[in-house]
Amino acid sequence: MQQHKHLRRWQPAPVLALAALVARAPDLQALDVHWNLFAGPSALVLLQAVEVKRGKFYRLDLSWNLLGKDDKFGPKDQYLSPKAVLGTLGMTLCQTTMLFHLDLGYNRI
């Protein structure tokens, strides 16, 4: 997994742009962001954007990311415990009332 280490680094511009789109798109009901290696800060920002939608998603695919990965080998200033990410995911799912399909497979949870 060492060869993909650069992909897990916190890259704020693309993730913040995606999060803004998710939070502000009034009719967005399905989100598929599988296989993006979201972990730590990037996963947290994306999940907070999903949480803003207040349960309007009926399909959410977060599979093949690293939501539960404890990436202690990354830069120390970018470290975020998986408990923070998974806690936000839990709070988001508690507010969801329309969710029909949820895929969290292969996230090291």
Backbone torsions as a table, in degrees:
resi	resn	phi	psi	omega
1	MET	NA	-7.3	-178.7
2	GLN	-60.7	-34.7	-178.0
3	GLN	-66.8	-19.2	-179.6
4	HIS	-101.1	7.6	-176.1
5	LYS	-57.9	-36.4	-179.2
6	HIS	-66.5	-23.9	-179.6
7	LEU	-75.3	-22.5	-177.6
8	ARG	-88.1	-7.1	-178.1
9	ARG	-66.4	149.2	179.0
10	TRP	-67.3	111.4	178.5
11	GLN	-116.0	93.1	-167.9
12	PRO	-63.5	-40.3	-172.3
13	ALA	-59.1	-54.6	-178.7
14	PRO	-65.0	-40.3	-178.0
15	VAL	-69.5	-41.4	177.8
16	LEU	-64.3	-37.4	177.5
17	ALA	-65.3	-44.4	178.2
18	LEU	-64.1	-43.7	179.4
19	ALA	-61.8	-41.0	178.1
20	ALA	-63.7	-40.6	178.5
21	LEU	-63.7	-45.4	180.0
22	VAL	-62.1	-45.5	-176.7
23	ALA	-69.0	-31.0	-173.4
24	ARG	-100.5	-9.4	-179.3
25	ALA	-78.9	107.2	-172.0
26	PRO	-66.4	-29.5	-175.5
27	ASP	-103.3	6.5	-178.6
28	LEU	-70.1	120.5	-178.7
29	GLN	-122.9	-10.8	179.7
30	ALA	-133.7	138.1	179.9
31	LEU	-138.3	123.8	178.2
32	ASP	-122.1	104.0	178.5
33	VAL	-122.7	36.5	-179.4
34	HIS	-70.1	155.2	173.9
35	TRP	61.4	43.4	179.2
36	ASN	-116.5	-1.3	-179.6
37	LEU	58.5	33.6	175.0
38	PHE	-66.2	128.9	177.9
39	ALA	-152.7	158.9	174.7
40	GLY	55.5	-129.8	-175.4
41	PRO	-59.8	-38.4	-179.1
42	SER	-66.3	-41.4	177.7
43	ALA	-64.8	-40.6	-179.5
44	LEU	-63.1	-45.2	179.3
45	VAL	-62.0	-42.6	179.8
46	LEU	-66.1	-43.5	179.5
47	LEU	-66.5	-33.2	176.2
48	GLN	-66.3	-35.3	176.7
49	ALA	-67.6	-39.2	176.8
50	VAL	-64.8	-38.2	179.9
51	GLU	-63.6	-33.7	179.4
52	VAL	-60.6	-30.0	-178.7
53	LYS	-68.5	-11.6	175.8
54	ARG	51.5	51.5	171.7
55	GLY	80.2	25.2	-178.2
56	LYS	-93.3	0.3	179.2
57	PHE	-85.9	139.4	171.0
58	TYR	-107.9	-16.0	178.0
59	ARG	-139.2	126.9	-179.3
60	LEU	-138.9	115.2	-180.0
61	ASP	-114.9	106.3	178.4
62	LEU	-112.7	17.2	-175.1
63	SER	-66.6	160.4	177.0
64	TRP	56.3	39.6	170.4
65	ASN	-114.2	-162.1	-179.0
66	LEU	-129.1	46.7	-175.4
67	LEU	-61.1	-33.6	-178.6
68	GLY	-101.5	11.6	-176.9
69	LYS	-82.5	129.1	175.5
70	ASP	-93.8	93.3	-173.7
71	ASP	-89.3	76.7	-179.6
72	LYS	-80.4	-4.0	-178.1
73	PHE	-93.8	-7.6	177.3
74	GLY	-78.7	179.6	178.1
75	PRO	-58.8	137.6	-175.7
76	LYS	-63.0	-32.7	-179.7
77	ASP	-74.2	-11.3	179.0
78	GLN	-103.6	-1.5	-175.4
79	TYR	-68.4	135.0	174.8
80	LEU	-142.5	126.0	-178.2
81	SER	-60.4	141.3	176.0
82	PRO	-61.1	-23.7	178.0
83	LYS	-62.0	-35.7	178.3
84	ALA	-67.6	-42.4	-180.0
85	VAL	-66.2	-48.9	-177.7
86	LEU	-69.6	-30.2	174.6
87	GLY	-64.7	-41.8	176.9
88	THR	-66.0	-39.5	176.0
89	LEU	-60.5	-44.0	178.7
90	GLY	-61.8	-44.1	177.8
91	MET	-63.5	-38.1	178.8
92	THR	-64.4	-45.0	-179.0
93	LEU	-68.3	-29.8	177.1
94	CYS	-64.6	-28.5	-177.8
95	GLN	-90.9	-3.5	-175.5
96	THR	-87.5	126.7	-179.5
97	THR	-115.1	-18.2	-175.5
98	MET	-107.2	0.1	-171.6
99	LEU	-64.3	121.0	179.5
100	PHE	-103.1	-39.2	-177.6
101	HIS	-129.4	124.6	177.0
102	LEU	-131.0	125.7	177.8
103	ASP	-121.5	113.5	177.8
104	LEU	-116.9	16.2	-175.8
105	GLY	-60.0	146.3	174.6
106	TYR	56.7	52.8	178.0
107	ASN	-119.7	9.6	-177.8
108	ARG	58.0	39.6	178.3
109	ILE	-93.8	NA	NA
